């Protein structure tokens, strides 16, 4: 029997799973932050802890693994891999690979080797791989480097929209009352001065308010629609540069803003930009935990042919529960 280890190391948690060649989950491990850009030693400890726990539950050792695939947040550039290669090598897995977590998100969302993934969770990112195996990442480095949105920046957009409406630079918005209730302030003036005095940042959970009022509020709709347009631009850039316009492939939507919120105001903007460019592209919302993609990549890297039963069993064990953002 062949065994595979898949790891999804993110900014808030690290999830590891061990499966057999049929996709049956034999062990799981859960730990904390696995992003080396946050703290290298913390990431190393979290990744190793999750892996050890998953193997212990499965009743196997690392030497029994056919392949281990590490899908890690922050594995974007050569500078990152110079940190990650020795870190993972020191864990002494006999055969392993390291990829960015965007890549495992893509693989978890489609049943083919090529495709494009759009990520919109705490931040945004876009990655694609074509039929020839050529890959490209666009985004993932924040506003200064061309990105827009994700949970953190959308919360700032909510906050500043309320301030601008209070000052008279923009029209009134339902976001005002929603923000005051959520943050427990009697007025925008009190909110304004308190956040300035403390040097505080808009809390990320303000992003949820966009979905709550968007149907009745133009300002909220515009923010969500801009998010969709910006994501569409990133995907269009990847599709164009990888010459995928005539291909049939999936565009996988990953991250809480895209998978757990009201999609009426974001997804149509993405479709509007992509469909004329790549008619054979189909939008698919991620329904499995991204770690499933790490398992699938591990199987493929070891030369194992992935059959439908593997997808079915991974979906049974790693399905993402539908919920509101």
CORSULSUL-V901856 format. One record per residue. N is the residue number from 1. RES is the residue in one small letter. SS is DSSP state (~ for helix, > for strand, _ for the rest). PHI is phi in radians with two decimals (999 if undefined). PSI is psi as a letter, one per 40 degrees, with the letter a starting at -180 (* if undefined). Layout:
N|RES|SS|PHI|PSI ; N|RES|SS|PHI|PSI
//
This chain:
1|x|_|999|h ; 2|x|_|-1.65|i ; 3|x|>|-2.15|i ; 4|x|>|-2.32|i ; 5|x|>|-1.99|h ; 6|x|>|-2.07|h ; 7|x|>|-2.27|h ; 8|x|>|-2.01|h ; 9|x|>|-1.74|h ; 10|x|_|-1.94|a ; 11|x|_|-1.25|d ; 12|x|_|-1.91|d ; 13|x|_|-2.66|i ; 14|x|>|-2.18|h ; 15|x|>|-2.07|h ; 16|x|>|-2.15|i ; 17|x|>|-2.38|i ; 18|x|>|-1.98|h ; 19|x|>|-2.26|i ; 20|x|>|-1.60|a ; 21|x|_|-1.26|e ; 22|x|_|-1.64|e ; 23|x|_|1.55|e ; 24|x|_|-1.27|h ; 25|x|>|-1.40|h ; 26|x|>|-1.80|d ; 27|x|>|-2.82|i ; 28|x|>|-2.31|i ; 29|x|>|-2.47|h ; 30|x|>|-2.27|h ; 31|x|>|-2.58|a ; 32|x|_|-1.57|a ; 33|x|_|-1.00|h ; 34|x|_|-1.99|e ; 35|x|_|-1.74|h ; 36|x|_|-1.12|d ; 37|x|_|-1.24|e ; 38|x|_|-1.40|d ; 39|x|_|-2.92|h ; 40|x|~|-1.09|d ; 41|x|~|-1.17|d ; 42|x|~|-1.09|d ; 43|x|~|-1.09|d ; 44|x|~|-1.03|d ; 45|x|~|-1.10|d ; 46|x|~|-1.14|d ; 47|x|~|-1.10|d ; 48|x|~|-1.15|d ; 49|x|~|-1.08|d ; 50|x|~|-1.11|d ; 51|x|~|-1.12|d ; 52|x|~|-1.09|d ; 53|x|~|-1.13|d ; 54|x|~|-1.12|d ; 55|x|~|-1.19|d ; 56|x|~|-1.10|d ; 57|x|~|-1.09|d ; 58|x|~|-1.33|e ; 59|x|_|1.31|f ; 60|x|_|-2.26|i ; 61|x|_|-1.87|i ; 62|x|~|-1.07|d ; 63|x|~|-1.25|e ; 64|x|~|-1.57|e ; 65|x|>|-1.34|h ; 66|x|>|-1.31|d ; 67|x|>|-2.91|i ; 68|x|>|-2.14|h ; 69|x|>|-2.03|h ; 70|x|>|-1.85|h ; 71|x|>|-1.74|h ; 72|x|>|-2.13|h ; 73|x|_|-1.10|i ; 74|x|_|1.50|e ; 75|x|_|-1.49|g ; 76|x|_|-1.79|d ; 77|x|_|-2.28|i ; 78|x|~|-1.01|d ; 79|x|~|-1.04|d ; 80|x|~|-1.24|d ; 81|x|~|-1.20|d ; 82|x|~|-1.14|d ; 83|x|~|-1.50|d ; 84|x|~|-1.33|d ; 85|x|~|-1.01|d ; 86|x|~|-1.16|d ; 87|x|~|-1.05|d ; 88|x|~|-1.29|d ; 89|x|~|-1.03|d ; 90|x|_|-1.19|e ; 91|x|_|-1.43|e ; 92|x|_|1.10|f ; 93|x|_|-1.43|h ; 94|x|_|-1.12|d ; 95|x|_|-2.40|h ; 96|x|>|-2.70|i ; 97|x|>|-2.47|i ; 98|x|>|-2.23|h ; 99|x|>|-2.37|i ; 100|x|>|-1.25|i ; 101|x|~|-1.13|d ; 102|x|~|-1.09|d ; 103|x|~|-1.19|d ; 104|x|~|-1.29|d ; 105|x|~|-1.10|d ; 106|x|~|-1.09|d ; 107|x|~|-1.15|d ; 108|x|~|-1.27|e ; 109|x|~|-1.77|e ; 110|x|_|-2.50|i ; 111|x|_|-1.78|f ; 112|x|_|-2.32|i ; 113|x|_|-1.35|d ; 114|x|_|-1.85|i ; 115|x|>|2.67|a ; 116|x|>|-2.32|i ; 117|x|>|-2.18|h ; 118|x|>|-1.97|h ; 119|x|>|-1.96|h ; 120|x|>|-2.52|g ; 121|x|_|-2.14|b ; 122|x|_|-1.21|d ; 123|x|_|-2.39|a ; 124|x|>|-2.24|i ; 125|x|>|-2.87|i ; 126|x|>|-2.56|h ; 127|x|>|-2.50|i ; 128|x|>|-2.53|i ; 129|x|>|-2.43|h ; 130|x|_|-1.67|a ; 131|x|_|-1.13|d ; 132|x|_|-1.49|e ; 133|x|_|1.51|e ; 134|x|_|-1.38|h ; 135|x|>|-2.23|i ; 136|x|>|-2.71|h ; 137|x|>|-1.99|h ; 138|x|>|-2.19|h ; 139|x|_|1.64|a ; 140|x|_|1.80|e ; 141|x|_|-2.12|e ; 142|x|_|1.71|i ; 143|x|~|-1.03|d ; 144|x|~|-1.07|d ; 145|x|~|-1.83|f ; 146|x|_|1.86|e ; 147|x|_|-1.46|i ; 148|x|_|-2.45|h ; 149|x|_|1.68|a ; 150|x|_|1.49|i ; 151|x|~|-0.95|d ; 152|x|~|-1.12|d ; 153|x|~|-1.34|d ; 154|x|~|-1.14|d ; 155|x|~|-1.10|d ; 156|x|~|-1.11|d ; 157|x|~|-1.07|d ; 158|x|~|-1.06|d ; 159|x|~|-1.06|d ; 160|x|~|-1.23|d ; 161|x|~|-1.12|d ; 162|x|~|-1.12|d ; 163|x|~|-1.11|d ; 164|x|~|-1.14|d ; 165|x|~|-1.17|d ; 166|x|~|-1.10|d ; 167|x|~|-1.34|e ; 168|x|_|1.66|e ; 169|x|_|-1.37|e ; 170|x|_|-2.45|i ; 171|x|_|-1.22|i ; 172|x|_|-1.09|i ; 173|x|_|-2.51|i ; 174|x|_|-1.17|e ; 175|x|~|-1.10|d ; 176|x|~|-1.05|d ; 177|x|~|-1.13|d ; 178|x|~|-1.11|d ; 179|x|~|-1.20|d ; 180|x|~|-1.07|d ; 181|x|~|-1.17|d ; 182|x|~|-1.14|d ; 183|x|~|-1.67|e ; 184|x|_|1.08|f ; 185|x|_|-2.11|i ; 186|x|_|-1.37|d ; 187|x|_|-2.74|i ; 188|x|~|-1.16|d ; 189|x|~|-1.04|d ; 190|x|~|-1.10|d ; 191|x|~|-1.03|d ; 192|x|~|-0.98|d ; 193|x|~|-1.24|d ; 194|x|~|-1.14|d ; 195|x|~|-1.18|d ; 196|x|~|-1.14|d ; 197|x|~|-1.09|d ; 198|x|~|-1.56|e ; 199|x|_|1.12|f ; 200|x|_|-1.42|i ; 201|x|_|-1.89|i ; 202|x|_|-1.08|h ; 203|x|_|-1.18|i ; 204|x|~|-1.11|d ; 205|x|~|-1.20|e ; 206|x|~|-1.12|d ; 207|x|~|-0.98|d ; 208|x|~|-1.04|d ; 209|x|~|-1.14|d ; 210|x|~|-1.00|d ; 211|x|~|-1.24|d ; 212|x|~|-1.24|d ; 213|x|~|-1.99|e ; 214|x|_|-1.02|d ; 215|x|_|-1.08|d ; 216|x|_|-1.85|e ; 217|x|_|-2.17|h ; 218|x|~|-1.16|d ; 219|x|~|-1.09|d ; 220|x|~|-1.14|d ; 221|x|~|-1.04|d ; 222|x|~|-1.12|d ; 223|x|~|-1.11|d ; 224|x|~|-1.15|d ; 225|x|~|-1.16|d ; 226|x|~|-1.11|d ; 227|x|~|-1.01|d ; 228|x|~|-1.08|d ; 229|x|~|-1.11|d ; 230|x|~|-1.15|d ; 231|x|~|-1.13|d ; 232|x|~|-1.08|d ; 233|x|~|-1.11|d ; 234|x|~|-1.11|d ; 235|x|~|-1.11|d ; 236|x|~|-1.09|d ; 237|x|~|-1.12|d ; 238|x|~|-1.13|d ; 239|x|~|-1.06|d ; 240|x|~|-1.16|d ; 241|x|~|-1.22|d ; 242|x|_|-1.64|e ; 243|x|_|0.95|f ; 244|x|_|-1.84|e ; 245|x|_|-1.06|d ; 246|x|_|-1.71|e ; 247|x|_|-1.52|i ; 248|x|_|-1.80|h ; 249|x|>|-2.75|i ; 250|x|>|-1.73|h ; 251|x|>|-1.82|h ; 252|x|>|-1.57|h ; 253|x|>|-1.75|h ; 254|x|>|-2.23|i ; 255|x|_|1.87|i ; 256|x|~|-1.06|d ; 257|x|~|-1.14|d ; 258|x|~|-1.65|d ; 259|x|~|-1.83|d ; 260|x|_|-2.08|e ; 261|x|_|-1.76|i ; 262|x|_|-1.22|h ; 263|x|~|-1.49|e ; 264|x|~|-1.09|d ; 265|x|~|-1.88|e ; 266|x|_|-1.91|d ; 267|x|~|-1.01|d ; 268|x|~|-1.02|d ; 269|x|~|-1.18|d ; 270|x|~|-1.14|d ; 271|x|~|-1.05|d ; 272|x|~|-1.07|d ; 273|x|~|-1.48|d ; 274|x|~|-1.60|d ; 275|x|_|-1.03|d ; 276|x|_|-1.15|d ; 277|x|_|-1.37|d ; 278|x|_|-2.40|g ; 279|x|_|-1.02|d ; 280|x|_|-1.50|e ; 281|x|>|-1.49|h ; 282|x|>|-2.11|h ; 283|x|>|-1.36|h ; 284|x|>|-2.35|h ; 285|x|>|-1.43|h ; 286|x|_|-1.12|h ; 287|x|_|-2.01|e ; 288|x|>|-2.07|i ; 289|x|_|-1.01|h ; 290|x|_|-0.97|d ; 291|x|~|-1.01|d ; 292|x|~|-1.05|d ; 293|x|~|-1.14|d ; 294|x|~|-1.13|d ; 295|x|~|-1.12|d ; 296|x|~|-1.08|d ; 297|x|~|-1.13|d ; 298|x|~|-1.06|d ; 299|x|~|-1.07|d ; 300|x|~|-1.16|d ; 301|x|~|-1.14|d ; 302|x|_|-1.51|e ; 303|x|_|1.59|e ; 304|x|_|-1.47|h ; 305|x|_|-1.34|h ; 306|x|_|-1.51|h ; 307|x|_|-1.70|i ; 308|x|~|-1.02|d ; 309|x|~|-1.08|d ; 310|x|~|-1.16|d ; 311|x|~|-1.04|d ; 312|x|~|-1.10|d ; 313|x|~|-1.28|d ; 314|x|~|-1.14|d ; 315|x|~|-1.14|d ; 316|x|~|-1.10|d ; 317|x|~|-1.58|e ; 318|x|~|-2.28|f ; 319|x|>|-1.18|i ; 320|x|_|-1.63|h ; 321|x|_|-1.28|h ; 322|x|_|-1.26|h ; 323|x|_|-2.73|i ; 324|x|_|-1.41|i ; 325|x|_|-1.20|*
//
